[in-house]
């Protein structure tokens, strides 16, 4: 019985002389930082943290982990910004972390909202025209569902992708200016 080794003993014996390279250690430290950063951002999104406390905790996390690359923080923040969501809290945090990026992001989101509303209105008009011409259904009580119109979803998806690309470009531009 004493001759039988556990799997853990075998693994420990075979990996005893292995160690991480400096690059692997740095990547591991960065990955750990990103996970903890996502936890901080989630607390902020859940309204457990204010902008001020998130900034304090972020500074403490950077000091503790030794990761001071601003791109990591900005990239994580930009991942939270989505054209179809309420981004106000992220814009407030962005204003504190990268003030030069806030206005372009806000403009991109506002333009998306305007263009999406225009697409919905145009889709509604097309549906009303189809109902009137093909089915003789018309009047003030007819309320079309523009989201059911065939081309609406494709147009909105293309618009969403275009806006996301624009936001990603703002992130790249913010990286070069810092």
C-alpha positions, 0 to 999 in steps of 0.5 A: 500500500505504501508504494501506491502514490496518489495522483497529486503526489505524482503531479507534484513530483513531476512539476517540482522543478518547473517555474513560470517565466517572467512573461508568464508571471506578468500575464498571470498578474494582468489576468488576475488584475482584470478579473478583480477589475471586472468585480469592481465594475460589477459592484459599481454597476450594481450600485454598491460603489460610487464613482469616488469609491470605485476610483479609490479601489481602482487605485488601491488595486493597481498599487496592490497588483502592480498593474499600472497600464491605463489601457487595461482599465480603459478596455475593461470600461469600454467593454461595458459600454453597449449602444442598446443599454443605459450607459450613464454610469459608465459615462460618469466613470469614463469622465473621471478616468479618461475625460477626453473620451467621454464626449465622443462616446456620448456623441456616438451613443446619441447618434445611435439612438437618433438613427435607431429611432429614425429606422423605427419610424421609417419601418412603421411607415412602411408597414402602414403603407403595406397594410393599406395597399395590400390589405386595405387596413388603415386608420388611426387605430392601426399601430404597426410593430416596426420591429416585425418589419423584414429589414428593420432588424438587419438595419439596426444590427448594422447600425449597432455594429457601426456604433460599436466600431466607432466606440472601439476607435475612440478607445484606440484614440484614447490609448494613443493620446495618453 
